[in-house]
Every structure is written in structure tokens, then in C-alpha cells.
């Protein structure tokens, strides 16, 4: 669980993967994107669009607000 809602997506994603012991490859597979894209998100080189955020929320049963940094926990 992250504290504070002013976090960047790369931090939110990194913490989510770590807390849930999910590899970048598994995460990518479950939401239907390439692992390289997840790597770009983790490094802050890109941010997910609507379809990816929706896929994350559905695949992991986590509110999109969490990934958007609007909610502190899932």
C-alpha cells in the first residue's frame, strides 16, 4: 500500500508489482501489452492509456483510481 496520492505512475506500478510479486512479463501478459511497454512505464518513459488502465483494473481487480494515484490502496 502506498502512502500519499501525489505519486508518479512509475512508482505506483513498481510498488504494485513488488507488493504482489508479479514480474513485468506476467503483468504485461495479463493486460495484453508487450513487456517492453511495461518497462517503459516503470522507467517513466511512457504512461498507460485508457485501454491499458482499464485492462489493469480488470485483470487485477484493482480500482483504476489506484493506478491513477487518486486512491492510496486497493
PQR file with spaces between the fields and no chain letter, atoms N, CA, C, O and H, PARSE charges and radii, in Angstrom:
ATOM       1  N    UNK     1       0.844   -1.170    0.000 -0.4000 1.5000
ATOM       2  CA   UNK     1       0.000    0.000    0.000 -0.0000 2.0000
ATOM       3  C    UNK     1       0.896    1.241    0.000  0.5500 1.7000
ATOM       4  O    UNK     1       1.872    1.319    0.746 -0.5500 1.4000
ATOM       5  N    UNK     2       0.552    2.190   -0.835 -0.4000 1.5000
ATOM       6  CA   UNK     2       1.326    3.412   -0.946 -0.0000 2.0000
ATOM       7  C    UNK     2       0.717    4.513   -0.098  0.5500 1.7000
ATOM       8  O    UNK     2      -0.496    4.557    0.108 -0.5500 1.4000
ATOM       9  H    UNK     2      -0.241    2.127   -1.441  0.4000 1.0000
ATOM      10  N    UNK     3       1.548    5.376    0.378 -0.4000 1.5000
ATOM      11  CA   UNK     3       1.053    6.496    1.154 -0.0000 2.0000
ATOM      12  C    UNK     3       1.188    7.768    0.336  0.5500 1.7000
ATOM      13  O    UNK     3       2.220    8.001   -0.294 -0.5500 1.4000
ATOM      14  H    UNK     3       2.533    5.340    0.211  0.4000 1.0000
ATOM      15  N    UNK     4       0.161    8.579    0.344 -0.4000 1.5000
ATOM      16  CA   UNK     4       0.166    9.814   -0.417 -0.0000 2.0000
ATOM      17  C    UNK     4      -0.291    9.563   -1.838  0.5500 1.7000
ATOM      18  O    UNK     4       0.024    8.532   -2.433 -0.5500 1.4000
ATOM      19  H    UNK     4      -0.677    8.390    0.855  0.4000 1.0000
ATOM      20  N    UNK     5      -1.028   10.500   -2.370 -0.4000 1.5000
ATOM      21  CA   UNK     5      -1.570   10.293   -3.703 -0.0000 2.0000
ATOM      22  C    UNK     5      -0.884   11.146   -4.762  0.5500 1.7000
ATOM      23  O    UNK     5      -1.391   11.256   -5.878 -0.5500 1.4000
ATOM      24  H    UNK     5      -1.284   11.337   -1.886  0.4000 1.0000
ATOM      25  N    UNK     6       0.237   11.740   -4.446 -0.4000 1.5000
ATOM      26  CA   UNK     6       0.957   12.555   -5.413 -0.0000 2.0000
ATOM      27  C    UNK     6       2.091   11.782   -6.066  0.5500 1.7000
ATOM      28  O    UNK     6       3.072   12.370   -6.521 -0.5500 1.4000
ATOM      29  H    UNK     6       0.649   11.651   -3.540  0.4000 1.0000
ATOM      30  N    UNK     7       1.955   10.472   -6.112 -0.4000 1.5000
ATOM      31  CA   UNK     7       2.995    9.635   -6.681 -0.0000 2.0000
ATOM      32  C    UNK     7       2.879    9.545   -8.196  0.5500 1.7000
ATOM      33  O    UNK     7       1.786    9.636   -8.755 -0.5500 1.4000
ATOM      34  H    UNK     7       1.159    9.994   -5.742  0.4000 1.0000
ATOM      35  N    UNK     8       4.003    9.369   -8.839 -0.4000 1.5000
ATOM      36  CA   UNK     8       4.013    9.167  -10.281 -0.0000 2.0000
ATOM      37  C    UNK     8       3.608    7.737  -10.592  0.5500 1.7000
ATOM      38  O    UNK     8       3.753    6.843   -9.759 -0.5500 1.4000
ATOM      39  H    UNK     8       4.891    9.296   -8.385  0.4000 1.0000
ATOM      40  N    UNK     9       3.098    7.529  -11.803 -0.4000 1.5000
ATOM      41  CA   UNK     9       2.661    6.199  -12.188 -0.0000 2.0000
ATOM      42  C    UNK     9       3.792    5.186  -12.080  0.5500 1.7000
ATOM      43  O    UNK     9       3.563    4.056  -11.650 -0.5500 1.4000
ATOM      44  H    UNK     9       2.981    8.256  -12.480  0.4000 1.0000
ATOM      45  N    UNK    10       5.008    5.567  -12.462 -0.4000 1.5000
ATOM      46  CA   UNK    10       6.115    4.610  -12.418 -0.0000 2.0000
ATOM      47  C    UNK    10       6.325    4.069  -10.997  0.5500 1.7000
ATOM      48  O    UNK    10       6.650    2.894  -10.824 -0.5500 1.4000
ATOM      49  H    UNK    10       5.194    6.485  -12.811  0.4000 1.0000
ATOM      50  N    UNK    11       6.142    4.912   -9.995 -0.4000 1.5000
ATOM      51  CA   UNK    11       6.287    4.493   -8.603 -0.0000 2.0000
ATOM      52  C    UNK    11       5.133    3.597   -8.189  0.5500 1.7000
ATOM      53  O    UNK    11       5.335    2.576   -7.531 -0.5500 1.4000
ATOM      54  H    UNK    11       5.878    5.866  -10.135  0.4000 1.0000
ATOM      55  N    UNK    12       3.928    3.980   -8.573 -0.4000 1.5000
ATOM      56  CA   UNK    12       2.745    3.187   -8.252 -0.0000 2.0000
ATOM      57  C    UNK    12       2.870    1.794   -8.854  0.5500 1.7000
ATOM      58  O    UNK    12       2.625    0.799   -8.172 -0.5500 1.4000
ATOM      59  H    UNK    12       3.764    4.809   -9.107  0.4000 1.0000
ATOM      60  N    UNK    13       3.248    1.718  -10.121 -0.4000 1.5000
ATOM      61  CA   UNK    13       3.381    0.429  -10.791 -0.0000 2.0000
ATOM      62  C    UNK    13       4.480   -0.417  -10.163  0.5500 1.7000
ATOM      63  O    UNK    13       4.278   -1.603   -9.903 -0.5500 1.4000
ATOM      64  H    UNK    13       3.447    2.527  -10.674  0.4000 1.0000
ATOM      65  N    UNK    14       5.616    0.169   -9.924 -0.4000 1.5000
ATOM      66  CA   UNK    14       6.730   -0.574   -9.324 -0.0000 2.0000
ATOM      67  C    UNK    14       6.344   -1.168   -7.981  0.5500 1.7000
ATOM      68  O    UNK    14       6.641   -2.329   -7.702 -0.5500 1.4000
ATOM      69  H    UNK    14       5.780    1.133  -10.135  0.4000 1.0000
ATOM      70  N    UNK    15       5.678   -0.370   -7.146 -0.4000 1.5000
ATOM      71  CA   UNK    15       5.253   -0.851   -5.838 -0.0000 2.0000
ATOM      72  C    UNK    15       4.201   -1.943   -5.966  0.5500 1.7000
ATOM      73  O    UNK    15       4.233   -2.925   -5.224 -0.5500 1.4000
ATOM      74  H    UNK    15       5.437    0.573   -7.373  0.4000 1.0000
ATOM      75  N    UNK    16       3.270   -1.782   -6.902 -0.4000 1.5000
ATOM      76  CA   UNK    16       2.237   -2.795   -7.096 -0.0000 2.0000
ATOM      77  C    UNK    16       2.869   -4.129   -7.492  0.5500 1.7000
ATOM      78  O    UNK    16       2.511   -5.173   -6.947 -0.5500 1.4000
ATOM      79  H    UNK    16       3.244   -0.984   -7.505  0.4000 1.0000
ATOM      80  N    UNK    17       3.795   -4.094   -8.428 -0.4000 1.5000
ATOM      81  CA   UNK    17       4.453   -5.322   -8.876 -0.0000 2.0000
ATOM      82  C    UNK    17       5.219   -5.971   -7.732  0.5500 1.7000
ATOM      83  O    UNK    17       5.164   -7.188   -7.554 -0.5500 1.4000
ATOM      84  H    UNK    17       4.086   -3.246   -8.870  0.4000 1.0000
ATOM      85  N    UNK    18       5.928   -5.168   -6.965 -0.4000 1.5000
ATOM      86  CA   UNK    18       6.724   -5.684   -5.849 -0.0000 2.0000
ATOM      87  C    UNK    18       5.831   -6.283   -4.768  0.5500 1.7000
ATOM      88  O    UNK    18       6.069   -7.401   -4.310 -0.5500 1.4000
ATOM      89  H    UNK    18       5.973   -4.180   -7.110  0.4000 1.0000
ATOM      90  N    UNK    19       4.801   -5.537   -4.360 -0.4000 1.5000
ATOM      91  CA   UNK    19       3.911   -6.000   -3.293 -0.0000 2.0000
ATOM      92  C    UNK    19       3.195   -7.290   -3.652  0.5500 1.7000
ATOM      93  O    UNK    19       2.915   -8.115   -2.783 -0.5500 1.4000
ATOM      94  H    UNK    19       4.608   -4.629   -4.732  0.4000 1.0000
ATOM      95  N    UNK    20       2.898   -7.462   -4.935 -0.4000 1.5000
ATOM      96  CA   UNK    20       2.139   -8.630   -5.384 -0.0000 2.0000
ATOM      97  C    UNK    20       3.016   -9.696   -6.025  0.5500 1.7000
ATOM      98  O    UNK    20       2.514  -10.694   -6.543 -0.5500 1.4000
ATOM      99  H    UNK    20       3.126   -6.791   -5.641  0.4000 1.0000
ATOM     100  N    UNK    21       4.334   -9.481   -5.988 -0.4000 1.5000
ATOM     101  CA   UNK    21       5.307  -10.426   -6.537 -0.0000 2.0000
ATOM     102  C    UNK    21       4.950  -10.845   -7.968  0.5500 1.7000
ATOM     103  O    UNK    21       4.896  -12.029   -8.300 -0.5500 1.4000
ATOM     104  H    UNK    21       4.742   -8.670   -5.567  0.4000 1.0000
ATOM     105  N    UNK    22       4.711   -9.831   -8.798 -0.4000 1.5000
ATOM     106  CA   UNK    22       4.369  -10.044  -10.201 -0.0000 2.0000
ATOM     107  C    UNK    22       5.529   -9.528  -11.055  0.5500 1.7000
ATOM     108  O    UNK    22       5.996   -8.404  -10.868 -0.5500 1.4000
ATOM     109  H    UNK    22       4.755   -8.869   -8.529  0.4000 1.0000
ATOM     110  N    UNK    23       5.981  -10.351  -11.980 -0.4000 1.5000
ATOM     111  CA   UNK    23       7.044   -9.895  -12.879 -0.0000 2.0000
ATOM     112  C    UNK    23       6.461   -8.971  -13.942  0.5500 1.7000
ATOM     113  O    UNK    23       5.261   -9.001  -14.216 -0.5500 1.4000
ATOM     114  H    UNK    23       5.602  -11.264  -12.131  0.4000 1.0000
ATOM     115  N    UNK    24       7.310   -8.162  -14.528 -0.4000 1.5000
ATOM     116  CA   UNK    24       6.880   -7.288  -15.614 -0.0000 2.0000
ATOM     117  C    UNK    24       6.273   -8.108  -16.742  0.5500 1.7000
ATOM     118  O    UNK    24       5.261   -7.710  -17.319 -0.5500 1.4000
ATOM     119  H    UNK    24       8.285   -8.138  -14.306  0.4000 1.0000
ATOM     120  N    UNK    25       6.871   -9.234  -17.060 -0.4000 1.5000
ATOM     121  CA   UNK    25       6.380  -10.086  -18.148 -0.0000 2.0000
ATOM     122  C    UNK    25       4.996  -10.632  -17.843  0.5500 1.7000
ATOM     123  O    UNK    25       4.122  -10.624  -18.710 -0.5500 1.4000
ATOM     124  H    UNK    25       7.692   -9.557  -16.591  0.4000 1.0000
ATOM     125  N    UNK    26       4.787  -11.109  -16.618 -0.4000 1.5000
ATOM     126  CA   UNK    26       3.473  -11.626  -16.241 -0.0000 2.0000
ATOM     127  C    UNK    26       2.421  -10.519  -16.253  0.5500 1.7000
ATOM     128  O    UNK    26       1.297  -10.723  -16.712 -0.5500 1.4000
ATOM     129  H    UNK    26       5.498  -11.115  -15.914  0.4000 1.0000
ATOM     130  N    UNK    27       2.793   -9.359  -15.748 -0.4000 1.5000
ATOM     131  CA   UNK    27       1.888   -8.221  -15.743 -0.0000 2.0000
ATOM     132  C    UNK    27       1.488   -7.861  -17.174  0.5500 1.7000
ATOM     133  O    UNK    27       0.310   -7.664  -17.470 -0.5500 1.4000
ATOM     134  H    UNK    27       3.706   -9.194  -15.375  0.4000 1.0000
ATOM     135  N    UNK    28       2.478   -7.781  -18.046 -0.4000 1.5000
ATOM     136  CA   UNK    28       2.229   -7.443  -19.452 -0.0000 2.0000
ATOM     137  C    UNK    28       1.296   -8.466  -20.098  0.5500 1.7000
ATOM     138  O    UNK    28       0.349   -8.102  -20.796 -0.5500 1.4000
ATOM     139  H    UNK    28       3.435   -7.941  -17.805  0.4000 1.0000
ATOM     140  N    UNK    29       1.570   -9.727  -19.861 -0.4000 1.5000
ATOM     141  CA   UNK    29       0.753  -10.790  -20.451 -0.0000 2.0000
ATOM     142  C    UNK    29      -0.687  -10.693  -19.981  0.5500 1.7000
ATOM     143  O    UNK    29      -1.618  -10.845  -20.771 -0.5500 1.4000
ATOM     144  H    UNK    29       2.339  -10.023  -19.295  0.4000 1.0000
ATOM     145  N    UNK    30      -0.867  -10.439  -18.696 -0.4000 1.5000
ATOM     146  CA   UNK    30      -2.216  -10.403  -18.140 -0.0000 2.0000
ATOM     147  C    UNK    30      -3.048   -9.218  -18.622  0.5500 1.7000
ATOM     148  O    UNK    30      -4.277   -9.284  -18.632 -0.5500 1.4000
ATOM     149  H    UNK    30      -0.110  -10.315  -18.054  0.4000 1.0000
ATOM     150  N    UNK    31      -2.381   -8.137  -19.022 -0.4000 1.5000
ATOM     151  CA   UNK    31      -3.148   -6.984  -19.511 -0.0000 2.0000
ATOM     152  C    UNK    31      -3.069   -6.831  -21.030  0.5500 1.7000
ATOM     153  O    UNK    31      -3.671   -5.921  -21.600 -0.5500 1.4000
ATOM     154  H    UNK    31      -1.382   -8.083  -19.014  0.4000 1.0000
ATOM     155  N    UNK    32      -2.326   -7.725  -21.679 -0.4000 1.5000
ATOM     156  CA   UNK    32      -2.302   -7.730  -23.138 -0.0000 2.0000
ATOM     157  C    UNK    32      -1.409   -6.697  -23.799  0.5500 1.7000
ATOM     158  O    UNK    32      -1.734   -6.183  -24.869 -0.5500 1.4000
ATOM     159  H    UNK    32      -1.837   -8.464  -21.217  0.4000 1.0000
ATOM     160  N    UNK    33      -0.271   -6.388  -23.158 -0.4000 1.5000
ATOM     161  CA   UNK    33       0.700   -5.475  -23.764 -0.0000 2.0000
ATOM     162  C    UNK    33       2.068   -6.155  -23.811  0.5500 1.7000
ATOM     163  O    UNK    33       2.264   -7.213  -23.213 -0.5500 1.4000
ATOM     164  H    UNK    33      -0.007   -6.806  -22.289  0.4000 1.0000
ATOM     165  N    UNK    34       2.992   -5.553  -24.512 -0.4000 1.5000
ATOM     166  CA   UNK    34       4.346   -6.106  -24.600 -0.0000 2.0000
ATOM     167  C    UNK    34       5.133   -5.761  -23.340  0.5500 1.7000
ATOM     168  O    UNK    34       4.962   -4.682  -22.773 -0.5500 1.4000
ATOM     169  H    UNK    34       2.834   -4.693  -24.998  0.4000 1.0000
ATOM     170  N    UNK    35       5.999   -6.681  -22.900 -0.4000 1.5000
ATOM     171  CA   UNK    35       6.807   -6.418  -21.701 -0.0000 2.0000
ATOM     172  C    UNK    35       7.634   -5.134  -21.800  0.5500 1.7000
ATOM     173  O    UNK    35       7.847   -4.450  -20.798 -0.5500 1.4000
ATOM     174  H    UNK    35       6.138   -7.557  -23.360  0.4000 1.0000
ATOM     175  N    UNK    36       8.093   -4.815  -22.991 -0.4000 1.5000
ATOM     176  CA   UNK    36       8.875   -3.589  -23.157 -0.0000 2.0000
ATOM     177  C    UNK    36       8.089   -2.338  -22.814  0.5500 1.7000
ATOM     178  O    UNK    36       8.651   -1.352  -22.337 -0.5500 1.4000
ATOM     179  H    UNK    36       7.920   -5.371  -23.804  0.4000 1.0000
ATOM     180  N    UNK    37       6.788   -2.381  -23.057 -0.4000 1.5000
ATOM     181  CA   UNK    37       5.938   -1.241  -22.712 -0.0000 2.0000
ATOM     182  C    UNK    37       5.837   -1.089  -21.204  0.5500 1.7000
ATOM     183  O    UNK    37       5.886    0.027  -20.685 -0.5500 1.4000
ATOM     184  H    UNK    37       6.331   -3.182  -23.444  0.4000 1.0000
ATOM     185  N    UNK    38       5.696   -2.196  -20.502 -0.4000 1.5000
ATOM     186  CA   UNK    38       5.659   -2.147  -19.029 -0.0000 2.0000
ATOM     187  C    UNK    38       6.987   -1.600  -18.508  0.5500 1.7000
ATOM     188  O    UNK    38       7.006   -0.823  -17.553 -0.5500 1.4000
ATOM     189  H    UNK    38       5.656   -3.102  -20.923  0.4000 1.0000
ATOM     190  N    UNK    39       8.078   -1.995  -19.121 -0.4000 1.5000
ATOM     191  CA   UNK    39       9.390   -1.475  -18.732 -0.0000 2.0000
ATOM     192  C    UNK    39       9.449    0.039  -18.940  0.5500 1.7000
ATOM     193  O    UNK    39       9.972    0.762  -18.092 -0.5500 1.4000
ATOM     194  H    UNK    39       8.062   -2.626  -19.897  0.4000 1.0000
ATOM     195  N    UNK    40       8.920    0.516  -20.056 -0.4000 1.5000
ATOM     196  CA   UNK    40       8.884    1.969  -20.300 -0.0000 2.0000
ATOM     197  C    UNK    40       8.051    2.677  -19.233  0.5500 1.7000
ATOM     198  O    UNK    40       8.418    3.760  -18.775 -0.5500 1.4000
ATOM     199  H    UNK    40       8.495   -0.071  -20.745  0.4000 1.0000
ATOM     200  N    UNK    41       6.932    2.069  -18.835 -0.4000 1.5000
ATOM     201  CA   UNK    41       6.112    2.664  -17.772 -0.0000 2.0000
ATOM     202  C    UNK    41       6.883    2.726  -16.472  0.5500 1.7000
ATOM     203  O    UNK    41       6.857    3.743  -15.778 -0.5500 1.4000
ATOM     204  H    UNK    41       6.634    1.190  -19.206  0.4000 1.0000
ATOM     205  N    UNK    42       7.577    1.635  -16.134 -0.4000 1.5000
ATOM     206  CA   UNK    42       8.333    1.597  -14.869 -0.0000 2.0000
ATOM     207  C    UNK    42       9.464    2.609  -14.849  0.5500 1.7000
ATOM     208  O    UNK    42       9.824    3.117  -13.788 -0.5500 1.4000
ATOM     209  H    UNK    42       7.599    0.810  -16.697  0.4000 1.0000
ATOM     210  N    UNK    43      10.020    2.902  -16.000 -0.4000 1.5000
ATOM     211  CA   UNK    43      11.123    3.867  -16.073 -0.0000 2.0000
ATOM     212  C    UNK    43      10.638    5.296  -16.268  0.5500 1.7000
ATOM     213  O    UNK    43      11.444    6.226  -16.270 -0.5500 1.4000
ATOM     214  H    UNK    43       9.727    2.489  -16.863  0.4000 1.0000
ATOM     215  N    UNK    44       9.331    5.483  -16.433 -0.4000 1.5000
ATOM     216  CA   UNK    44       8.790    6.825  -16.603 -0.0000 2.0000
ATOM     217  C    UNK    44       8.918    7.363  -18.009  0.5500 1.7000
ATOM     218  O    UNK    44       8.717    8.556  -18.234 -0.5500 1.4000
ATOM     219  H    UNK    44       8.676    4.727  -16.431  0.4000 1.0000
ATOM     220  N    UNK    45       9.251    6.499  -18.968 -0.4000 1.5000
ATOM     221  CA   UNK    45       9.399    6.933  -20.360 -0.0000 2.0000
ATOM     222  C    UNK    45       8.063    7.032  -21.079  0.5500 1.7000
ATOM     223  O    UNK    45       7.967    7.672  -22.127 -0.5500 1.4000
ATOM     224  H    UNK    45       9.415    5.529  -18.785  0.4000 1.0000
ATOM     225  N    UNK    46       7.035    6.406  -20.527 -0.4000 1.5000
ATOM     226  CA   UNK    46       5.691    6.431  -21.110 -0.0000 2.0000
ATOM     227  C    UNK    46       4.688    6.219  -19.987  0.5500 1.7000
ATOM     228  O    UNK    46       5.040    5.797  -18.886 -0.5500 1.4000
ATOM     229  H    UNK    46       7.113    5.886  -19.676  0.4000 1.0000
ATOM     230  N    UNK    47       3.436    6.522  -20.290 -0.4000 1.5000
ATOM     231  CA   UNK    47       2.354    6.286  -19.342 -0.0000 2.0000
ATOM     232  C    UNK    47       1.256    5.531  -20.068  0.5500 1.7000
ATOM     233  O    UNK    47       1.071    5.698  -21.274 -0.5500 1.4000
ATOM     234  H    UNK    47       3.151    6.865  -21.184  0.4000 1.0000
ATOM     235  N    UNK    48       0.528    4.700  -19.333 -0.4000 1.5000
ATOM     236  CA   UNK    48      -0.521    3.916  -19.976 -0.0000 2.0000
ATOM     237  C    UNK    48      -1.712    4.778  -20.389  0.5500 1.7000
ATOM     238  O    UNK    48      -2.019    5.795  -19.767 -0.5500 1.4000
ATOM     239  H    UNK    48       0.678    4.565  -18.354  0.4000 1.0000
ATOM     240  N    UNK    49      -2.363    4.339  -21.447 -0.4000 1.5000
ATOM     241  CA   UNK    49      -3.581    4.993  -21.894 -0.0000 2.0000
ATOM     242  C    UNK    49      -4.797    4.358  -21.246  0.5500 1.7000
ATOM     243  O    UNK    49      -4.684    3.472  -20.399 -0.5500 1.4000
ATOM     244  H    UNK    49      -2.113    3.513  -21.953  0.4000 1.0000
ATOM     245  N    UNK    50      -5.944    4.826  -21.658 -0.4000 1.5000
ATOM     246  CA   UNK    50      -7.208    4.361  -21.103 -0.0000 2.0000
ATOM     247  C    UNK    50      -7.361    2.846  -21.187  0.5500 1.7000
ATOM     248  O    UNK    50      -7.690    2.201  -20.191 -0.5500 1.4000
ATOM     249  H    UNK    50      -6.036    5.546  -22.346  0.4000 1.0000
ATOM     250  N    UNK    51      -7.126    2.274  -22.368 -0.4000 1.5000
ATOM     251  CA   UNK    51      -7.324    0.833  -22.542 -0.0000 2.0000
ATOM     252  C    UNK    51      -6.420    0.018  -21.623  0.5500 1.7000
ATOM     253  O    UNK    51      -6.844   -0.996  -21.067 -0.5500 1.4000
ATOM     254  H    UNK    51      -6.860    2.798  -23.177  0.4000 1.0000
ATOM     255  N    UNK    52      -5.189    0.458  -21.466 -0.4000 1.5000
ATOM     256  CA   UNK    52      -4.257   -0.256  -20.584 -0.0000 2.0000
ATOM     257  C    UNK    52      -4.673   -0.128  -19.125  0.5500 1.7000
ATOM     258  O    UNK    52      -4.627   -1.104  -18.377 -0.5500 1.4000
ATOM     259  H    UNK    52      -4.845    1.282  -21.917  0.4000 1.0000
ATOM     260  N    UNK    53      -5.077    1.070  -18.720 -0.4000 1.5000
ATOM     261  CA   UNK    53      -5.528    1.258  -17.341 -0.0000 2.0000
ATOM     262  C    UNK    53      -6.768    0.412  -17.050  0.5500 1.7000
ATOM     263  O    UNK    53      -6.893   -0.174  -15.975 -0.5500 1.4000
ATOM     264  H    UNK    53      -5.114    1.863  -19.328  0.4000 1.0000
ATOM     265  N    UNK    54      -7.666    0.357  -18.004 -0.4000 1.5000
ATOM     266  CA   UNK    54      -8.870   -0.454  -17.848 -0.0000 2.0000
ATOM     267  C    UNK    54      -8.502   -1.934  -17.725  0.5500 1.7000
ATOM     268  O    UNK    54      -9.063   -2.657  -16.900 -0.5500 1.4000
ATOM     269  H    UNK    54      -7.565    0.833  -18.878  0.4000 1.0000
ATOM     270  N    UNK    55      -7.556   -2.372  -18.553 -0.4000 1.5000
ATOM     271  CA   UNK    55      -7.108   -3.765  -18.511 -0.0000 2.0000
ATOM     272  C    UNK    55      -6.454   -4.092  -17.171  0.5500 1.7000
ATOM     273  O    UNK    55      -6.665   -5.179  -16.633 -0.5500 1.4000
ATOM     274  H    UNK    55      -7.101   -1.785  -19.222  0.4000 1.0000
ATOM     275  N    UNK    56      -5.664   -3.167  -16.626 -0.4000 1.5000
ATOM     276  CA   UNK    56      -5.032   -3.372  -15.322 -0.0000 2.0000
ATOM     277  C    UNK    56      -6.093   -3.542  -14.241  0.5500 1.7000
ATOM     278  O    UNK    56      -6.027   -4.466  -13.431 -0.5500 1.4000
ATOM     279  H    UNK    56      -5.493   -2.284  -17.063  0.4000 1.0000
ATOM     280  N    UNK    57      -7.060   -2.649  -14.239 -0.4000 1.5000
ATOM     281  CA   UNK    57      -8.112   -2.689  -13.229 -0.0000 2.0000
ATOM     282  C    UNK    57      -8.879   -4.011  -13.301  0.5500 1.7000
ATOM     283  O    UNK    57      -9.172   -4.619  -12.271 -0.5500 1.4000
ATOM     284  H    UNK    57      -7.113   -1.898  -14.898  0.4000 1.0000
ATOM     285  N    UNK    58      -9.199   -4.449  -14.508 -0.4000 1.5000
ATOM     286  CA   UNK    58      -9.959   -5.686  -14.670 -0.0000 2.0000
ATOM     287  C    UNK    58      -9.123   -6.923  -14.332  0.5500 1.7000
ATOM     288  O    UNK    58      -9.595   -7.820  -13.633 -0.5500 1.4000
ATOM     289  H    UNK    58      -8.961   -3.955  -15.344  0.4000 1.0000
ATOM     290  N    UNK    59      -7.899   -6.969  -14.820 -0.4000 1.5000
ATOM     291  CA   UNK    59      -7.055   -8.153  -14.632 -0.0000 2.0000
ATOM     292  C    UNK    59      -6.704   -8.385  -13.168  0.5500 1.7000
ATOM     293  O    UNK    59      -6.595   -9.530  -12.731 -0.5500 1.4000
ATOM     294  H    UNK    59      -7.515   -6.240  -15.388  0.4000 1.0000
ATOM     295  N    UNK    60      -6.529   -7.323  -12.417 -0.4000 1.5000
ATOM     296  CA   UNK    60      -6.074   -7.461  -11.035 -0.0000 2.0000
ATOM     297  C    UNK    60      -7.136   -7.079  -10.003  0.5500 1.7000
ATOM     298  O    UNK    60      -6.864   -7.049   -8.803 -0.5500 1.4000
ATOM     299  H    UNK    60      -6.617   -6.392  -12.772  0.4000 1.0000
ATOM     300  N    UNK    61      -8.358   -6.785  -10.489 -0.4000 1.5000
ATOM     301  CA   UNK    61      -9.458   -6.412   -9.614 -0.0000 2.0000
ATOM     302  C    UNK    61      -9.055   -5.275   -8.671  0.5500 1.7000
ATOM     303  O    UNK    61      -9.276   -5.330   -7.461 -0.5500 1.4000
ATOM     304  H    UNK    61      -8.578   -6.810  -11.464  0.4000 1.0000
ATOM     305  N    UNK    62      -8.455   -4.240   -9.275 -0.4000 1.5000
ATOM     306  CA   UNK    62      -7.969   -3.074   -8.550 -0.0000 2.0000
ATOM     307  C    UNK    62      -8.606   -1.843   -9.186  0.5500 1.7000
ATOM     308  O    UNK    62      -8.618   -1.729  -10.412 -0.5500 1.4000
ATOM     309  H    UNK    62      -8.276   -4.196  -10.257  0.4000 1.0000
ATOM     310  N    UNK    63      -9.133   -0.920   -8.388 -0.4000 1.5000
ATOM     311  CA   UNK    63      -9.738    0.273   -8.981 -0.0000 2.0000
ATOM     312  C    UNK    63      -8.722    1.060   -9.818  0.5500 1.7000
ATOM     313  O    UNK    63      -7.562    1.201   -9.429 -0.5500 1.4000
ATOM     314  H    UNK    63      -9.124   -1.012   -7.393  0.4000 1.0000
ATOM     315  N    UNK    64      -9.161    1.557  -10.945 -0.4000 1.5000
ATOM     316  CA   UNK    64      -8.278    2.366  -11.792 -0.0000 2.0000
ATOM     317  C    UNK    64      -7.761    3.577  -11.022  0.5500 1.7000
ATOM     318  O    UNK    64      -6.659    4.059  -11.287 -0.5500 1.4000
ATOM     319  H    UNK    64     -10.103    1.442  -11.261  0.4000 1.0000
ATOM     320  N    UNK    65      -8.557    4.071  -10.064 -0.4000 1.5000
ATOM     321  CA   UNK    65      -8.120    5.208   -9.249 -0.0000 2.0000
ATOM     322  C    UNK    65      -6.802    4.926   -8.542  0.5500 1.7000
ATOM     323  O    UNK    65      -6.007    5.840   -8.323 -0.5500 1.4000
ATOM     324  H    UNK    65      -9.452    3.679   -9.849  0.4000 1.0000
ATOM     325  N    UNK    66      -6.566    3.682   -8.189 -0.4000 1.5000
ATOM     326  CA   UNK    66      -5.297    3.335   -7.539 -0.0000 2.0000
ATOM     327  C    UNK    66      -4.137    3.575   -8.505  0.5500 1.7000
ATOM     328  O    UNK    66      -3.152    4.224   -8.149 -0.5500 1.4000
ATOM     329  H    UNK    66      -7.211    2.939   -8.367  0.4000 1.0000
ATOM     330  N    UNK    67      -4.254    3.054   -9.721 -0.4000 1.5000
ATOM     331  CA   UNK    67      -3.185    3.205  -10.704 -0.0000 2.0000
ATOM     332  C    UNK    67      -3.023    4.662  -11.144  0.5500 1.7000
ATOM     333  O    UNK    67      -1.945    5.061  -11.585 -0.5500 1.4000
ATOM     334  H    UNK    67      -5.054    2.527  -10.010  0.4000 1.0000
ATOM     335  N    UNK    68      -4.086    5.452  -11.025 -0.4000 1.5000
ATOM     336  CA   UNK    68      -4.025    6.863  -11.374 -0.0000 2.0000
ATOM     337  C    UNK    68      -3.483    7.718  -10.224  0.5500 1.7000
ATOM     338  O    UNK    68      -3.266    8.919  -10.388 -0.5500 1.4000
ATOM     339  H    UNK    68      -4.962    5.128  -10.666  0.4000 1.0000
ATOM     340  N    UNK    69      -3.269    7.101   -9.074 -0.4000 1.5000
ATOM     341  CA   UNK    69      -2.753    7.838   -7.926 -0.0000 2.0000
ATOM     342  C    UNK    69      -3.813    8.634   -7.192  0.5500 1.7000
ATOM     343  O    UNK    69      -3.488    9.537   -6.422 -0.5500 1.4000
ATOM     344  H    UNK    69      -3.445    6.126   -8.941  0.4000 1.0000
ATOM     345  N    UNK    70      -5.094    8.306   -7.424 -0.4000 1.5000
ATOM     346  CA   UNK    70      -6.187    9.026   -6.779 -0.0000 2.0000
ATOM     347  C    UNK    70      -6.661    8.329   -5.504  0.5500 1.7000
ATOM     348  O    UNK    70      -7.398    8.900   -4.701 -0.5500 1.4000
ATOM     349  H    UNK    70      -5.358    7.572   -8.050  0.4000 1.0000
ATOM     350  N    UNK    71      -6.232    7.113   -5.344 -0.4000 1.5000
ATOM     351  CA   UNK    71      -6.620    6.300   -4.183 -0.0000 2.0000
ATOM     352  C    UNK    71      -5.361    5.641   -3.639  0.5500 1.7000
ATOM     353  O    UNK    71      -4.535    5.143   -4.405 -0.5500 1.4000
ATOM     354  H    UNK    71      -5.633    6.649   -5.997  0.4000 1.0000
ATOM     355  N    UNK    72      -5.214    5.637   -2.324 -0.4000 1.5000
ATOM     356  CA   UNK    72      -3.986    5.144   -1.703 -0.0000 2.0000
ATOM     357  C    UNK    72      -3.856    3.630   -1.649  0.5500 1.7000
ATOM     358  O    UNK    72      -2.744    3.107   -1.577 -0.5500 1.4000
ATOM     359  H    UNK    72      -5.885    6.041   -1.702  0.4000 1.0000
ATOM     360  N    UNK    73      -4.968    2.928   -1.682 -0.4000 1.5000
ATOM     361  CA   UNK    73      -4.864    1.474   -1.577 -0.0000 2.0000
ATOM     362  C    UNK    73      -5.840    0.800   -2.507  0.5500 1.7000
ATOM     363  O    UNK    73      -6.698    1.436   -3.119 -0.5500 1.4000
ATOM     364  H    UNK    73      -5.871    3.353   -1.740  0.4000 1.0000
ATOM     365  N    UNK    74      -5.691   -0.475   -2.594 -0.4000 1.5000
ATOM     366  CA   UNK    74      -6.562   -1.268   -3.458 -0.0000 2.0000
ATOM     367  C    UNK    74      -7.137   -2.373   -2.648  0.5500 1.7000
ATOM     368  O    UNK    74      -7.910   -3.180   -3.165 -0.5500 1.4000
ATOM     369  H    UNK    74      -4.994   -0.992   -2.097  0.4000 1.0000
